[in-house]
Amino acid sequence: MGTAKVAITIDDETLQRLDRLVKEHVFPNRSKAIQEAVQDKIKRLEKTRLARECMKLNPSYEKALAEEGISEDVTEWPEY
């Protein structure tokens, strides 16, 4: 996977906290820390979006849709 260099603007307090984490070897450098933070944020946003979409589902309708045609098929299934 390729990488791209970008420039960001960050407030002084956040930068000081970030530098402290780098100094404490929580992250190897600023770049890696910011990259991981962005990746984590994107993952959380994607999970939130999935949860919102799932809440739109109608359980009764989904069950009926899943069971559609099963009653005829069950009689044709072999016994084990």
ZAFI-165812 format. One record per atom (N, C-alpha, C): residue in three letters; atom name; residue number from 1; x, y, z. Coordinates in steps of 0.001 Angstrom, whole numbers, plus 500000, padded with zeros to 6 digits. Example, Ala and Ser with C-alpha at 12.3 -4.5 7.8 and 13.67 -1.06 7.14 Angstrom:
     r    a     k        u        v        w
   Ala    N     1   513190   494310   507800
   Ala   CA     1   512300   495500   507800
   Ala    C     1   513200   496700   507800
   Ser    N     2   512850   497750   507080
   Ser   CA     2   513670   498940   507140
   Ser    C     2   512900   500030   507870
//
This chain:
     r    a     k        u        v        w
   Met    N     1   500850   498837   500000
   Met   CA     1   500000   500000   500000
   Met    C     1   500901   501232   500000
   Gly    N     2   500592   502194   499134
   Gly   CA     2   501383   503408   499047
   Gly    C     2   501041   504382   500163
   Thr    N     3   501877   505350   500315
   Thr   CA     3   501640   506399   501301
   Thr    C     3   501797   507747   500618
   Ala    N     4   501190   508761   501223
   Ala   CA     4   501293   510121   500700
   Ala    C     4   501633   511056   501847
   Lys    N     5   502414   512040   501548
   Lys   CA     5   502777   513037   502549
   Lys    C     5   501718   514134   502523
   Val    N     6   501227   514504   503710
   Val   CA     6   500237   515574   503824
   Val    C     6   500675   516546   504914
   Ala    N     7   500185   517753   504828
   Ala   CA     7   500458   518748   505866
   Ala    C     7   499163   518962   506646
   Ile    N     8   499262   519066   507969
   Ile   CA     8   498085   519302   508791
   Ile    C     8   498350   520483   509721
   Thr    N     9   497273   521046   510208
   Thr   CA     9   497366   522089   511213
   Thr    C     9   496801   521506   512497
   Ile    N    10   497517   521668   513590
   Ile   CA    10   497119   521075   514863
   Ile    C    10   497392   522094   515978
   Asp    N    11   496519   522171   516940
   Asp   CA    11   496713   523154   518002
   Asp    C    11   497900   522765   518882
   Asp    N    12   498471   523767   519537
   Asp   CA    12   499701   523567   520324
   Asp    C    12   499544   522529   521432
   Glu    N    13   498431   522575   522143
   Glu   CA    13   498239   521634   523260
   Glu    C    13   498190   520190   522766
   Thr    N    14   497463   519961   521686
   Thr   CA    14   497389   518603   521135
   Thr    C    14   498757   518148   520654
   Leu    N    15   499494   519037   520038
   Leu   CA    15   500833   518689   519562
   Leu    C    15   501757   518344   520729
   Gln    N    16   501673   519101   521816
   Gln   CA    16   502491   518798   522995
   Gln    C    16   502142   517427   523565
   Arg    N    17   500848   517119   523598
   Arg   CA    17   500421   515803   524106
   Arg    C    17   500908   514693   523178
   Leu    N    18   500833   514936   521888
   Leu   CA    18   501314   513969   520903
   Leu    C    18   502812   513751   521058
   Asp    N    19   503558   514827   521184
   Asp   CA    19   505012   514713   521358
   Asp    C    19   505363   513955   522642
   Arg    N    20   504556   514141   523674
   Arg   CA    20   504795   513415   524933
   Arg    C    20   504638   511906   524695
   Leu    N    21   503621   511536   523928
   Leu   CA    21   503411   510113   523628
   Leu    C    21   504565   509541   522806
   Val    N    22   505070   510334   521888
   Val   CA    22   506220   509887   521090
   Val    C    22   507448   509744   521992
   Lys    N    23   507656   510712   522853
   Lys   CA    23   508803   510670   523771
   Lys    C    23   508733   509461   524701
   Glu    N    24   507498   509081   525100
   Glu   CA    24   507291   507925   525983
   Glu    C    24   507262   506612   525202
   His    N    25   507556   506678   523918
   His   CA    25   507620   505502   523032
   His    C    25   506275   504787   522877
   Val    N    26   505182   505515   523053
   Val   CA    26   503862   504950   522755
   Val    C    26   503725   504823   521239
   Phe    N    27   504281   505797   520524
   Phe   CA    27   504337   505785   519057
   Phe    C    27   505774   506054   518650
   Pro    N    28   506205   505500   517516
   Pro   CA    28   507587   505725   517095
   Pro    C    28   507839   507164   516620
   Asn    N    29   506791   507818   516106
   Asn   CA    29   506934   509193   515613
   Asn    C    29   505559   509837   515456
   Arg    N    30   505549   511124   515178
   Arg   CA    30   504287   511852   515012
   Arg    C    30   503451   511272   513877
   Ser    N    31   504110   510997   512785
   Ser   CA    31   503415   510515   511598
   Ser    C    31   502624   509239   511885
   Lys    N    32   503296   508298   512548
   Lys   CA    32   502632   507016   512866
   Lys    C    32   501467   507242   513826
   Ala    N    33   501641   508130   514790
   Ala   CA    33   500575   508411   515750
   Ala    C    33   499356   508990   515050
   Ile    N    34   499578   509946   514168
   Ile   CA    34   498467   510582   513457
   Ile    C    34   497810   509592   512509
   Gln    N    35   498613   508783   511837
   Gln   CA    35   498069   507773   510928
   Gln    C    35   497153   506805   511680
   Glu    N    36   497588   506315   512829
   Glu   CA    36   496774   505388   513620
   Glu    C    36   495505   506067   514130
   Ala    N    37   495611   507324   514525
   Ala   CA    37   494443   508056   515019
   Ala    C    37   493392   508206   513920
   Val    N    38   493836   508535   512727
   Val   CA    38   492907   508689   511603
   Val    C    38   492268   507341   511257
   Gln    N    39   493060   506285   511221
   Gln   CA    39   492516   504957   510925
   Gln    C    39   491471   504546   511961
   Asp    N    40   491768   504763   513244
   Asp   CA    40   490814   504417   514304
   Asp    C    40   489527   505213   514162
   Lys    N    41   489631   506492   513863
   Lys   CA    41   488447   507335   513715
   Lys    C    41   487595   506861   512549
   Ile    N    42   488212   506529   511442
   Ile   CA    42   487472   506035   510276
   Ile    C    42   486760   504736   510606
   Lys    N    43   487420   503823   511298
   Lys   CA    43   486787   502557   511683
   Lys    C    43   485569   502802   512566
   Arg    N    44   485700   503717   513540
   Arg   CA    44   484569   504025   514425
   Arg    C    44   483411   504626   513641
   Leu    N    45   483707   505501   512702
   Leu   CA    45   482652   506100   511886
   Leu    C    45   481952   505053   511024
   Glu    N    46   482715   504126   510472
   Glu   CA    46   482122   503070   509656
   Glu    C    46   481231   502165   510495
   Lys    N    47   481654   501828   511716
   Lys   CA    47   480827   500999   512597
   Lys    C    47   479546   501727   512968
   Thr    N    48   479652   503016   513235
   Thr   CA    48   478482   503813   513581
   Thr    C    48   477502   503836   512414
   Arg    N    49   478026   503991   511221
   Arg   CA    49   477173   504011   510029
   Arg    C    49   476462   502670   509860
   Leu    N    50   477181   501574   510056
   Leu   CA    50   476576   500252   509953
   Leu    C    50   475470   500076   510989
   Ala    N    51   475719   500530   512207
   Ala   CA    51   474705   500424   513265
   Ala    C    51   473471   501241   512902
   Arg    N    52   473667   502446   512355
   Arg   CA    52   472521   503278   511946
   Arg    C    52   471721   502591   510856
   Glu    N    53   472401   501988   509896
   Glu   CA    53   471711   501300   508808
   Glu    C    53   470947   500088   509331
   Cys    N    54   471531   499364   510277
   Cys   CA    54   470858   498194   510848
   Cys    C    54   469599   498592   511612
   Met    N    55   469626   499764   512252
   Met   CA    55   468456   500214   512990
   Met    C    55   467277   500506   512068
   Lys    N    56   467552   500730   510796
   Lys   CA    56   466491   501014   509828
   Lys    C    56   465734   499751   509429
   Leu    N    57   466304   498592   509717
   Leu   CA    57   465675   497341   509305
   Leu    C    57   464420   497060   510119
   Asn    N    58   463452   496451   509482
   Asn   CA    58   462215   496040   510140
   Asn    C    58   462345   494544   510429
   Pro    N    59   462516   494150   511694
   Pro   CA    59   462747   492743   512025
   Pro    C    59   461664   491798   511490
   Ser    N    60   460412   492190   511582
   Ser   CA    60   459319   491332   511104
   Ser    C    60   459419   491114   509601
   Tyr    N    61   459680   492192   508870
   Tyr   CA    61   459804   492097   507425
   Tyr    C    61   461016   491249   507047
   Glu    N    62   462141   491469   507719
   Glu   CA    62   463359   490713   507420
   Glu    C    62   463163   489223   507685
   Lys    N    63   462455   488888   508777
   Lys   CA    63   462197   487484   509100
   Lys    C    63   461307   486861   508044
   Ala    N    64   460251   487570   507670
   Ala   CA    64   459343   487050   506643
   Ala    C    64   460072   486848   505326
   Leu    N    65   460923   487781   504987
   Leu   CA    65   461694   487675   503754
   Leu    C    65   462639   486476   503797
   Ala    N    66   463280   486270   504949
   Ala   CA    66   464212   485151   505098
   Ala    C    66   463488   483811   505045
   Glu    N    67   462270   483766   505566
   Glu   CA    67   461524   482514   505622
   Glu    C    67   460653   482285   504391
   Glu    N    68   460649   483220   503478
   Glu   CA    68   459833   483108   502280
   Glu    C    68   460213   481855   501495
   Gly    N    69   459244   481021   501249
   Gly   CA    69   459474   479814   500478
   Gly    C    69   460041   478655   501276
   Ile    N    70   460364   478833   502536
   Ile   CA    70   460948   477749   503331
   Ile    C    70   459920   476656   503588
   Ser    N    71   458655   477015   503785
   Ser   CA    71   457656   476005   504126
   Ser    C    71   457561   474923   503057
   Glu    N    72   457668   475306   501781
   Glu   CA    72   457627   474292   500722
   Glu    C    72   458923   473486   500687
   Asp    N    73   460030   474139   500928
   Asp   CA    73   461324   473476   500857
   Asp    C    73   461525   472466   501984
   Val    N    74   460957   472730   503143
   Val   CA    74   461178   471867   504297
   Val    C    74   460674   470451   504030
   Thr    N    75   459580   470318   503325
   Thr   CA    75   459041   468984   503036
   Thr    C    75   459935   468214   502082
   Glu    N    76   460750   468921   501311
   Glu   CA    76   461612   468261   500346
   Glu    C    76   462986   467924   500888
   Trp    N    77   463329   468448   502081
   Trp   CA    77   464643   468182   502639
   Trp    C    77   464739   466754   503148
   Pro    N    78   465857   466079   502905
   Pro   CA    78   465992   464715   503420
   Pro    C    78   466197   464712   504937
   Glu    N    79   465768   463633   505578
   Glu   CA    79   466000   463496   507013
   Glu    C    79   467393   462951   507232
   Tyr    N    80   468015   463362   508326
   Tyr   CA    80   469366   462907   508647
   Tyr    C    80   469341   462033   509858
//
